[in-house]
Amino acid sequence: QESVAAINCPQSRFSAFGCGLFRLSCQNKALSLPATLHISVARCQREERRRTTLQGRPFVAAREFASSVAESTTTANGANLTCSFSEGREGTREDPLRTRSPQQTKVQGRTSDGVASGGATEGPSTRASTRRLSINNVSCQIEDRVGAISELAAIFAAYNVNITEIRSSPDPLDLRKMTVSISFEGEWESENATQLIDRLGSYCVAFTRGSPADVPWFPRSPEDLDRIASHTLDAGKDLEADHPGFHDVIYRKRRQEIASCAENHKAGRAVGIIDYTPRETATWKHVWGILTDLYPTLACNEYNEVLAGLRDARVYGPDTIPQVAEVNEYIKAKTGFTLRPVPGLLSARDFMNALAFRTFFSTQYIRHHSAPLYTPEPDVVHELLGHAPLLANPDFADFSQLLGLASLGASEEDIARLQRLYWFSVEFGLLCNPGNEMELSAYGAGLLSSPGELRHSTCPTNGKVCEERTRRH
């Protein structure tokens, strides 16, 4: 687990076994994730480098180090670790006088329950929550001996300066020295950094100044999605003046009740049952009847196949609004995706972040009964008829997760690009029917949940569709 003293622990363990580190690399680009150490150790002691090797000594030392960590998850300095070990590929240097064969072990920080933890406790804002950190760099030349890197890291710890990346390599011009490049967290002009540089003094060869890094917060486990779910843009109950239900006090109160159920949901728990009213069920039945008449000819084949399966399993039908828990049971068995209740709209970043964990944030309230074929925002009809069925298709589920993975820690510019891709595919995507590219069918949720949009987008006389066909042919 990343801390100012964490790097000292594995280094001191290797020193205890009499093995010097040939190369050490520690990198934590995300800044909020646990640090990962990649360690290579020399197979032979310094005085025997030019003659023969002590076969297996570092291999044994590394394995004993791994075993000692595995047996005790909390080390002497309080860092919680898990360790995976592998005998790395043998490597050689171009200098024949200094040929070494490294072994490799990897140590990765974890909390005691096995969930990655990096100390970023702040939740996301409605747009993007970031840790703005100043990362600076220093290059040091030090004596190549057992414990040298540990001593260097101890200097940083003494001044409470956190190392975010460290790389070491033998000096190509002096076999008795190694060069260590270190990136550390903190302002260059801070008192701690100034005192640190003074202390390093005679070790340092050169300094290079880094630039501040913006690192957006992102979830690292399904449990982190609890933070996202509580940061909706409208809480599901703040309606715009042009919303069909804006002046309906009873409807607004009902929306708030359903949104409150979603707010109380936590990761790992079963999704609660919503007892929909007869009026809400009648709205569903009306939309269902119109859309299911259009699907056979206007929806893509993959959608129709899944919808048939949902109907055969009696999860979907005209007489009741499907419960998210039942939909999840069906979809999860197919692709591992699940729907998670959310009170209202999320930012594009937060919504796509959840897709990385095969989780789809879904509202549970339904559109106003006075306008059953129109809704200005996602509702249960849009989620269950538009999105949910294709999440049971393996190819579409993989594509959705890839979008989510690409969104983790992405810049605002990349989020905007991913949002456009999502909008013109998952939300309003069309595809050419196999065997007849002049016929279009819908796979976008915004089309599949709106009779008017579905007819218009696939209509042969639609000007934009004709223009696209002309361009293609």
Buried (B, 14 or more C-beta within 10 A) or exposed (E): BBBBBBBBBBBBBBBBBEBBBBBBBBBBEBBBBBBBBBBBBBBBBBEEBEEEBBEEBBBBBBBBBBEBBEEEBEBEBEBBBBBEBEEBEEBEEEEEEBBBBBBBBBBBBBBEEEEBBBEBEEEBBBBBBBBEBBBBBBBBBBEBBBBBBBBBBBBBBBBEBBBBBBBBBBBEEEBEBBBBBBBBBBEBEBEBBEBBBEBBEEBBEEEEEBEEBEBBBBBBEBEBBBBBBBBBBBBBBBBEEEBBBEEBEEBBEBBBEBBEBBBEBEBEEEBBEBEBBEEBBEBBBBBBEBBBEBBEEBBBEBBBEBBEBBEEEEBBBEEBBBBBBBBBEBBBEBBBBBBBBBBBBBBBBBBBBBBBBBBBBBBBBBBBBEEBBEBBBBBBBBBBBBBBBBBBBEEBBEBBBEBBBBBBBBEBEEBEEBBEEBBEBBBBBBBBEEEEEEBBBBBBBBBBBBBEBBBBBBBEEBEEBEEEBEEEE
